[in-house]
Amino acid sequence: MKPIGKYILINAINEEIETSSGILLSAEESNQLRYKKGVVVEPGSDVVVICKGDTIYYDKRAGYTMMIGSNSYTIISEGDVVVVL
């Protein structure tokens, strides 16, 4: 499977978020954060900076989720990526 153009296929990572003082945030509290973390499954045909396997942070309001086979993936635009680790 290969996304077309500037789209990126990712696996969203649901991570526990710990504050600097060691407090774990609940799922509801962590949903208030603007950015989510994900791993790039496949970059689109016109994406040049982001590579397969990169860990990224992206705007949580971006993209949409779809089922491919029995797996759930998120599709986002390259412009929604804010950080590549």
C-alpha positions as CSV (number, residue, x, y, z in Angstrom):
1,M,0.0,0.0,0.0
2,K,1.3,3.4,-0.9
3,P,-0.3,6.8,0.0
4,I,-0.6,9.2,-2.9
5,G,0.9,12.7,-2.9
6,K,1.6,14.5,0.4
7,Y,-0.3,12.0,2.6
8,I,1.3,9.8,5.3
9,L,0.1,6.5,6.6
10,I,0.9,6.2,10.4
11,N,0.2,4.1,13.4
12,A,-0.9,6.4,16.2
13,I,0.8,5.7,19.6
14,N,-1.3,5.9,22.7
15,E,1.2,6.7,25.4
16,E,0.9,7.4,29.1
17,I,2.0,10.9,29.7
18,E,3.9,11.6,32.9
19,T,4.5,15.1,34.2
20,S,7.9,16.3,35.4
21,S,6.8,15.6,39.0
22,G,5.9,12.0,38.1
23,I,2.1,12.3,37.9
24,L,0.5,10.1,35.2
25,L,-2.1,11.9,33.2
26,S,-5.4,10.2,32.6
27,A,-6.6,9.5,29.0
28,E,-9.0,12.4,29.3
29,E,-6.3,14.8,30.4
30,S,-3.9,13.7,27.8
31,N,-6.6,14.3,25.1
32,Q,-6.3,17.9,26.0
33,L,-2.8,18.1,24.5
34,R,-2.6,19.4,21.0
35,Y,-0.2,16.9,19.5
36,K,-0.2,13.1,19.2
37,K,2.7,10.7,18.6
38,G,2.9,8.2,15.8
39,V,5.1,6.0,13.7
40,V,5.3,6.4,9.9
41,V,4.1,3.2,8.2
42,E,4.5,4.6,4.7
43,P,5.1,8.1,3.4
44,G,3.2,9.3,0.3
45,S,4.8,9.5,-3.2
46,D,5.5,13.3,-2.9
47,V,6.9,13.2,0.7
48,V,10.6,13.7,0.8
49,V,11.6,14.7,4.4
50,I,9.7,12.0,6.4
51,C,10.7,8.4,6.0
52,K,9.2,5.0,6.8
53,G,9.8,4.1,10.5
54,D,10.2,7.8,11.6
55,T,8.5,8.7,14.9
56,I,6.5,11.9,14.5
57,Y,4.3,14.4,16.4
58,Y,1.3,15.6,14.5
59,D,-1.8,17.8,15.2
60,K,-4.3,15.5,16.9
61,R,-7.2,17.1,14.9
62,A,-5.6,16.2,11.6
63,G,-6.4,13.3,9.3
64,Y,-8.7,10.4,9.7
65,T,-8.6,6.8,10.8
66,M,-9.3,3.9,8.4
67,M,-9.2,0.1,8.6
68,I,-7.0,-1.7,6.1
69,G,-7.4,-5.4,6.6
70,S,-7.7,-5.9,10.4
71,N,-5.4,-3.0,11.2
72,S,-6.4,0.6,12.1
73,Y,-4.2,3.3,10.5
74,T,-4.3,7.1,10.6
75,I,-3.9,9.1,7.3
76,I,-2.5,12.7,7.7
77,S,-1.1,15.3,5.5
78,E,2.6,16.1,5.5
79,G,1.7,19.7,6.6
80,D,0.2,18.3,9.9
81,V,3.6,16.9,11.1
82,V,5.3,19.3,13.6
83,V,8.3,17.2,14.7
84,V,10.2,14.3,13.4
85,L,12.3,12.4,16.0
